[in-house]
Amino acid sequence: MRYAHVAGVITLDGTPLEGGQVVLLCEEVVVQGPRPSSRGVSDEAGRFTLRSVSPEKKVVEGAVVGWHHVAISTQMVEQDDQDRTRVVREELLGPEYTQGEKLTVEVPADGIADWRIELSSE
């Protein structure tokens, strides 16, 4: 399996999205067990960098080269000191985004350095 660097900026209604979770689910690589996936969380400027977990359970910078469905979530949760979870921000996107139905991306062998994901809450 080959990995390539993937980074970019995510906006919602034209504003950088802090705490947006970007998940790529690989469609082309067949492995035993779960499909290869990559994840990243955006900072206050909307910037994110993806990381993957290899079949050997090692964290790898980037995403698997090939086609992916893209799932994005804006919901934010936190845990208190008693391990209770509470929602800090409700989901702002519909299931077409959160379930990876609307967006796809091809990760080329040389990666993606400036991927712009521009979302609308409507």
DRENPA-3360 file (N, C-alpha, C; in nm, 2 decimals, always signed):
BEGIN
1 = MRYAHVAG = +0.08/-0.12/+0.00/+0.00/+0.00/+0.00/+0.09/+0.12/+0.00 ~ +0.06/+0.22/-0.09/+0.13/+0.34/-0.09/+0.05/+0.46/-0.03 ~ +0.12/+0.54/+0.04/+0.06/+0.66/+0.11/+0.12/+0.79/+0.05 ~ +0.04/+0.89/+0.05/+0.08/+1.02/+0.00/+0.03/+1.13/+0.10 ~ +0.10/+1.24/+0.11/+0.07/+1.35/+0.19/-0.06/+1.41/+0.15 ~ -0.15/+1.44/+0.24/-0.28/+1.51/+0.21/-0.30/+1.62/+0.32 ~ -0.32/+1.74/+0.27/-0.34/+1.85/+0.36/-0.43/+1.95/+0.29 ~ -0.50/+2.03/+0.37/-0.58/+2.14/+0.31/-0.65/+2.22/+0.41;
9 = VITLDGTP = -0.76/+2.29/+0.36/-0.84/+2.38/+0.44/-0.98/+2.35/+0.42 ~ -1.06/+2.35/+0.52/-1.20/+2.32/+0.51/-1.28/+2.45/+0.56 ~ -1.38/+2.49/+0.49/-1.46/+2.60/+0.53/-1.61/+2.56/+0.53 ~ -1.69/+2.63/+0.61/-1.83/+2.61/+0.61/-1.90/+2.75/+0.59 ~ -1.97/+2.76/+0.49/-2.04/+2.89/+0.45/-1.93/+3.00/+0.44 ~ -1.82/+2.97/+0.39/-1.71/+3.07/+0.36/-1.62/+3.10/+0.48 ~ -1.65/+3.03/+0.60/-1.57/+3.06/+0.72/-1.49/+2.94/+0.75 ~ -1.36/+2.95/+0.79/-1.28/+2.84/+0.83/-1.35/+2.76/+0.94;
17 = LEGGQVVL = -1.35/+2.63/+0.92/-1.42/+2.54/+1.02/-1.32/+2.48/+1.11 ~ -1.33/+2.52/+1.24/-1.24/+2.46/+1.35/-1.31/+2.33/+1.40 ~ -1.23/+2.23/+1.42/-1.28/+2.10/+1.47/-1.36/+2.02/+1.38 ~ -1.34/+2.04/+1.25/-1.41/+1.96/+1.15/-1.33/+1.83/+1.13 ~ -1.39/+1.72/+1.13/-1.33/+1.59/+1.11/-1.34/+1.54/+0.97 ~ -1.23/+1.53/+0.90/-1.22/+1.48/+0.76/-1.18/+1.34/+0.77 ~ -1.26/+1.25/+0.71/-1.22/+1.11/+0.70/-1.23/+1.06/+0.56 ~ -1.12/+1.00/+0.51/-1.12/+0.93/+0.38/-1.13/+0.78/+0.39;
25 = LCEEVVVQ = -1.23/+0.73/+0.32/-1.25/+0.58/+0.32/-1.21/+0.53/+0.18 ~ -1.10/+0.45/+0.17/-1.04/+0.40/+0.05/-1.14/+0.30/-0.02 ~ -1.16/+0.32/-0.15/-1.25/+0.23/-0.23/-1.17/+0.13/-0.31 ~ -1.04/+0.15/-0.33/-0.97/+0.07/-0.43/-0.88/-0.04/-0.37 ~ -0.84/-0.02/-0.25/-0.74/-0.12/-0.19/-0.82/-0.22/-0.12 ~ -0.79/-0.35/-0.15/-0.86/-0.46/-0.08/-0.76/-0.52/+0.02 ~ -0.81/-0.52/+0.15/-0.73/-0.58/+0.25/-0.82/-0.66/+0.34 ~ -0.76/-0.75/+0.42/-0.84/-0.82/+0.52/-0.87/-0.73/+0.63;
33 = GPRPSSRG = -0.99/-0.73/+0.68/-1.03/-0.64/+0.79/-1.09/-0.51/+0.74 ~ -1.08/-0.40/+0.82/-1.15/-0.28/+0.78/-1.08/-0.21/+0.66 ~ -1.16/-0.14/+0.59/-1.11/-0.06/+0.47/-1.01/+0.04/+0.52 ~ -0.90/+0.06/+0.44/-0.81/+0.17/+0.48/-0.88/+0.30/+0.49 ~ -0.84/+0.38/+0.60/-0.90/+0.51/+0.61/-0.80/+0.61/+0.66 ~ -0.82/+0.73/+0.65/-0.73/+0.84/+0.69/-0.82/+0.94/+0.76 ~ -0.76/+1.01/+0.86/-0.83/+1.11/+0.94/-0.75/+1.23/+0.97 ~ -0.82/+1.34/+0.99/-0.76/+1.47/+1.03/-0.87/+1.56/+1.09;
41 = VSDEAGRF = -0.83/+1.65/+1.18/-0.92/+1.74/+1.24/-0.86/+1.88/+1.21 ~ -0.95/+1.97/+1.17/-0.91/+2.11/+1.14/-0.88/+2.20/+1.26 ~ -0.79/+2.28/+1.24/-0.75/+2.38/+1.35/-0.84/+2.51/+1.33 ~ -0.81/+2.61/+1.41/-0.89/+2.73/+1.41/-0.89/+2.80/+1.27 ~ -0.79/+2.78/+1.19/-0.79/+2.84/+1.05/-0.85/+2.74/+0.95 ~ -0.90/+2.63/+0.99/-0.96/+2.53/+0.90/-0.86/+2.44/+0.84 ~ -0.73/+2.45/+0.88/-0.63/+2.36/+0.82/-0.63/+2.22/+0.88 ~ -0.60/+2.12/+0.80/-0.60/+1.98/+0.84/-0.49/+1.91/+0.76;
49 = TLRSVSPE = -0.44/+1.81/+0.83/-0.34/+1.71/+0.77/-0.39/+1.57/+0.80 ~ -0.39/+1.48/+0.70/-0.45/+1.35/+0.72/-0.34/+1.25/+0.77 ~ -0.38/+1.16/+0.85/-0.29/+1.05/+0.90/-0.37/+0.92/+0.88 ~ -0.30/+0.81/+0.86/-0.36/+0.68/+0.85/-0.30/+0.58/+0.95 ~ -0.37/+0.47/+0.97/-0.31/+0.36/+1.05/-0.29/+0.25/+0.95 ~ -0.17/+0.20/+0.94/-0.13/+0.09/+0.85/-0.19/-0.04/+0.90 ~ -0.19/-0.14/+0.81/-0.23/-0.28/+0.85/-0.15/-0.33/+0.97 ~ -0.03/-0.28/+0.98/+0.07/-0.32/+1.09/+0.04/-0.23/+1.21;
57 = KKVVEGAV = -0.06/-0.15/+1.21/-0.10/-0.07/+1.33/-0.01/+0.05/+1.36 ~ +0.06/+0.10/+1.25/+0.15/+0.21/+1.27/+0.08/+0.33/+1.21 ~ +0.10/+0.45/+1.28/+0.05/+0.57/+1.23/+0.14/+0.62/+1.11 ~ +0.07/+0.65/+1.00/+0.14/+0.69/+0.88/+0.09/+0.83/+0.84 ~ +0.18/+0.92/+0.80/+0.14/+1.05/+0.75/+0.08/+1.03/+0.61 ~ -0.04/+1.09/+0.59/-0.10/+1.09/+0.46/-0.21/+0.99/+0.45 ~ -0.25/+0.96/+0.32/-0.36/+0.87/+0.29/-0.32/+0.78/+0.18 ~ -0.39/+0.66/+0.17/-0.36/+0.56/+0.07/-0.38/+0.63/-0.07;
65 = VGWHHVAI = -0.29/+0.60/-0.16/-0.31/+0.65/-0.30/-0.43/+0.58/-0.36 ~ -0.52/+0.66/-0.43/-0.63/+0.60/-0.49/-0.76/+0.68/-0.46 ~ -0.88/+0.62/-0.50/-1.00/+0.69/-0.48/-1.06/+0.67/-0.34 ~ -1.12/+0.77/-0.29/-1.18/+0.76/-0.15/-1.32/+0.83/-0.15 ~ -1.41/+0.78/-0.07/-1.53/+0.86/-0.03/-1.48/+0.95/+0.09 ~ -1.54/+1.07/+0.10/-1.50/+1.16/+0.20/-1.62/+1.19/+0.29 ~ -1.60/+1.16/+0.42/-1.70/+1.18/+0.52/-1.65/+1.30/+0.61 ~ -1.74/+1.39/+0.64/-1.70/+1.51/+0.72/-1.80/+1.53/+0.83;
73 = STQMVEQD = -1.75/+1.55/+0.95/-1.84/+1.57/+1.06/-1.80/+1.70/+1.13 ~ -1.90/+1.78/+1.18/-1.87/+1.90/+1.25/-1.91/+1.89/+1.40 ~ -1.97/+1.78/+1.44/-2.01/+1.77/+1.58/-1.89/+1.76/+1.66 ~ -1.89/+1.83/+1.78/-1.78/+1.83/+1.87/-1.83/+1.78/+2.01 ~ -1.76/+1.68/+2.06/-1.79/+1.63/+2.20/-1.67/+1.64/+2.29 ~ -1.70/+1.64/+2.41/-1.59/+1.64/+2.51/-1.63/+1.55/+2.63 ~ -1.53/+1.50/+2.70/-1.55/+1.42/+2.82/-1.51/+1.49/+2.94 ~ -1.59/+1.48/+3.05/-1.55/+1.54/+3.17/-1.46/+1.45/+3.25;
81 = DQDRTRVV = -1.43/+1.49/+3.37/-1.33/+1.41/+3.45/-1.39/+1.27/+3.50 ~ -1.52/+1.25/+3.48/-1.59/+1.13/+3.52/-1.62/+1.04/+3.39 ~ -1.56/+1.08/+3.28/-1.58/+1.01/+3.15/-1.72/+1.02/+3.10 ~ -1.79/+1.12/+3.13/-1.92/+1.15/+3.07/-1.90/+1.23/+2.95 ~ -1.97/+1.20/+2.84/-1.96/+1.27/+2.72/-2.07/+1.37/+2.70 ~ -2.04/+1.49/+2.66/-2.14/+1.59/+2.63/-2.11/+1.66/+2.50 ~ -2.21/+1.69/+2.43/-2.20/+1.75/+2.29/-2.17/+1.90/+2.31 ~ -2.06/+1.95/+2.25/-2.03/+2.09/+2.26/-2.08/+2.17/+2.14;
89 = REELLGPE = -2.08/+2.10/+2.03/-2.14/+2.16/+1.90/-2.22/+2.05/+1.83 ~ -2.34/+2.08/+1.80/-2.43/+1.98/+1.72/-2.37/+1.97/+1.58 ~ -2.41/+1.86/+1.51/-2.37/+1.85/+1.37/-2.44/+1.95/+1.29 ~ -2.36/+2.02/+1.20/-2.40/+2.13/+1.12/-2.43/+2.08/+0.98 ~ -2.39/+1.96/+0.94/-2.40/+1.90/+0.81/-2.50/+1.79/+0.80 ~ -2.55/+1.77/+0.68/-2.65/+1.66/+0.66/-2.58/+1.53/+0.64 ~ -2.65/+1.42/+0.63/-2.60/+1.29/+0.61/-2.52/+1.27/+0.48 ~ -2.55/+1.35/+0.38/-2.48/+1.33/+0.26/-2.33/+1.36/+0.28;
97 = YTQGEKLT = -2.30/+1.45/+0.37/-2.16/+1.47/+0.41/-2.11/+1.38/+0.52 ~ -2.18/+1.36/+0.62/-2.14/+1.28/+0.74/-2.12/+1.14/+0.71 ~ -2.20/+1.09/+0.61/-2.19/+0.94/+0.58/-2.11/+0.92/+0.45 ~ -2.04/+1.02/+0.40/-1.95/+1.00/+0.28/-2.02/+0.98/+0.15 ~ -2.14/+1.03/+0.14/-2.22/+1.00/+0.01/-2.20/+1.11/-0.10 ~ -2.16/+1.23/-0.06/-2.15/+1.34/-0.16/-2.02/+1.36/-0.22 ~ -1.91/+1.35/-0.14/-1.78/+1.39/-0.19/-1.69/+1.27/-0.21 ~ -1.61/+1.27/-0.31/-1.50/+1.18/-0.34/-1.38/+1.25/-0.37;
105 = VEVPADGI = -1.27/+1.19/-0.36/-1.14/+1.25/-0.40/-1.04/+1.14/-0.44 ~ -0.96/+1.17/-0.54/-0.85/+1.08/-0.57/-0.72/+1.14/-0.52 ~ -0.65/+1.05/-0.44/-0.52/+1.09/-0.38/-0.42/+1.04/-0.48 ~ -0.35/+1.13/-0.55/-0.24/+1.09/-0.64/-0.11/+1.05/-0.57 ~ -0.03/+0.99/-0.64/+0.10/+0.94/-0.58/+0.18/+1.05/-0.52 ~ +0.17/+1.17/-0.58/+0.25/+1.29/-0.53/+0.17/+1.37/-0.42 ~ +0.05/+1.32/-0.38/-0.02/+1.38/-0.27/-0.10/+1.50/-0.31 ~ -0.16/+1.56/-0.21/-0.24/+1.68/-0.22/-0.20/+1.78/-0.11;
113 = ADWRIELS = -0.14/+1.89/-0.15/-0.09/+1.99/-0.06/-0.18/+2.10/-0.02 ~ -0.28/+2.13/-0.11/-0.37/+2.24/-0.09/-0.51/+2.21/-0.12 ~ -0.57/+2.11/-0.07/-0.70/+2.07/-0.09/-0.80/+2.16/-0.02 ~ -0.89/+2.22/-0.10/-0.99/+2.32/-0.04/-1.12/+2.25/-0.04 ~ -1.18/+2.23/+0.08/-1.31/+2.17/+0.09/-1.40/+2.28/+0.14 ~ -1.49/+2.32/+0.05/-1.58/+2.43/+0.07/-1.72/+2.38/+0.09 ~ -1.78/+2.38/+0.21/-1.91/+2.32/+0.25/-2.01/+2.43/+0.27 ~ -2.14/+2.39/+0.25/-2.25/+2.48/+0.28/-2.34/+2.41/+0.38;
121 = SE = -2.39/+2.48/+0.48/-2.48/+2.42/+0.58/-2.62/+2.41/+0.53 ~ -2.65/+2.46/+0.41/-2.78/+2.45/+0.36/-2.80/+2.34/+0.26;
% end
